[in-house]
Amino acid sequence: MKKLFFLVAIATAFALTTSPVMAAQPPDKGFDEFGYNRTARNFVGTGSSWCDEHGDAIDCLGIYSPDKLVMKWNAEWDRGNAEGWTDPNGYRAWVNNEWNGKVDGGSGAVWHYKIVWVGDYVANPSLIPEGGYGIWGQFATIMDQGTDPSFGPGHMWFAHANPTGYGAY
C-alpha cells in the first residue's frame, strides 16, 4: 500500500504542475529543454527532466526518475490552475499520465492514470464516480492501472471508474 501511495503521489504531483504560469518557452517554440510543450498541452520526458524543470534534484523521484513520462491535459486544466480551481460553475478538466519504466535503468513499472475535476467531493461524496477515488478534494482518479515488478507479477487496477472516458466529466 505504501508503494501505491508513492505512485499516486508522483502521478498527482505531475498532474498539478501543468500550469501555463510555469511556461518558460515562448508558445510558438514547441517543446522546451525539459519536455514541456505547453501550447500542445503535452509533456514528453522523464521523471528526471520533470524534477529538473521544477528545480529539484534530478533523482527526486527515486527509482522512477529515469522512467519515461507522457502527460497530456486540456485547456480546462490550464484554466483551473490559473484560477486556483475556484470557478463556482466548475471545470471540464482532465489530465492523463502515462509512465514507462521499461527503459535502461528504469523502475520496470508501466502505469496509466486518468484524473478529472469533479468538484468538492468532501462536501458531496457522490461526485466520485463508482470505481474511482478522490484526490486533492476536487479531483477523481477515474483510471489507475498498470504493472510494477515491486508489486509482483501481473497487471493491477486500483481505479476503473464507470465511465472511464473524459467526455463524461
N, C-alpha and C positions, 0 to 999 in steps of 0.2 A: 504494500500500500504506500510505503514511503517513496518507492520508485515511481509509482503512478502520480503521486502528488508532485514530484520533481518534474516529470514530463509535462504535466498540465501547467505547472508554474512557468516552465520555459515557453511553452506554446502561447500562454496568455501574455507573458512579458513581450513577446514579439508582436502579438496582436495589438496591444495597446500603444505601441510606439510607431505606428504608421502614419502619424500626423503630418500634414503638409507644412506645419510650422517648422519642422525639423529639416525641411528641404534645403540642401546645400548647393545642389546643382541647378542651373537655370532650367526651366521646364522644357526647353526645346533641345536639350543635350542628351536625352536618353539616360542610360544607366550611369550612376556615379561610381567612384572607385570602390565603394563598399558593396554594391549590388542593388541599390535602390533605383528604380525608375518611377518617380512619384507621378509623372504625367500619365503613365500607363497603369499606375497603382499596382506595382509589381516589385517584388524583391527576389533576386536570384543570386544567392551567395552561399556562405557557410555560417555556421554558428560563430566562428571566429571573426568573420567580416562584420556580422551584426554587433558583436562585442566591441570591436574596434571603432565602428561608427558611433557608438554610444559612449566612447571614452573609457571603456573598461579594458582590463587585460584580455588579450586575445583568447585566453583559455577560460574565460569567465563562465562557460557552460560545462566545464569539466570534460567528461568523455564525449559529450555531444558537440563540442567546439568544432571538430573537423567535419562534422556532418554537413551534407548539402541541405539547403533550405530554399523552398519556393513559397512566397507569401503573395496572396492576391487579396484585394479589398475593393469595395465600391466607393463611389463618391459620397454616399451617406455616411460611411465610416469616417471619411475625412471631415465632413461637416460636423459630425458628432464630436470628434476630437477637438475641432476648432471651437465648438460651443460649450465644451465641458459636459456634454450629454444632458443638457438642461431644457431642451425644447419640449413643452408640455404636449405637443402634438405627436411626438415620438420620431423614430428613425426607422428606415428600412435598411439598416446597416448590417453588413456581413464581412467576415474575414475568413480566409482559407489558409491553413498552414500545412505544408507537406514536407516531411523530413525524410532524408535518405542517408542512413548511416552505413550503407554497404559500399563504402569507399575506403581507400587505403588509410589506415589509422582511424577510421570511423568507429562509432559505437556499435554498429551492426543493426541498430534499430531502424525500422521503417514505420512511419506513423503519419496519420492524416487526421486533422481537426477541422471542423466547421463550427464557427461561432457566429451568433446573430444577436442583435439587440432585441430585447423583449419588453423592457420596461421594469418598473420596480417590483420584482418578484418577491422581495422580502415582505412588502405590504400585500401582495397578491400572488401567492404561490402557484395559482392556476396558470400563470403566464409561462411557466416552464412546461414545454411540451412533453408528453409521455415518452419516456425513453431517453430524455436529455437530462442535463444537470445545469444548475445555475452557477455563475461565477461573477464576481465583481458587483453584485447587487442588481445589475440591469441587463445582464447578458446570459445567454444559454449556449452551452455546447450541445449542438444537435448531432454531431458525429465525432467520435473519438475512437479510433481503431488502428490496429497495426500489429507489428511483431517486434519483439525485443528479446535478444538472447538472455538478458539478465532475468527475464520473467520465466524463461524456459521455452520449449519448442511450441510452435503453433501460433495461430492468429488469435488476437483478443479484441473484444469490443467492450468499451466502457460507456459509450453512449451511442445510441442509434434511435434518434427521435422519429416520431411519426407526425408530420412528414420530415424528411431529411433534406429536402430541397430548399434553396434560399427564397424562391418565389412565394412561399407561404408566409414569410415573415416581413 
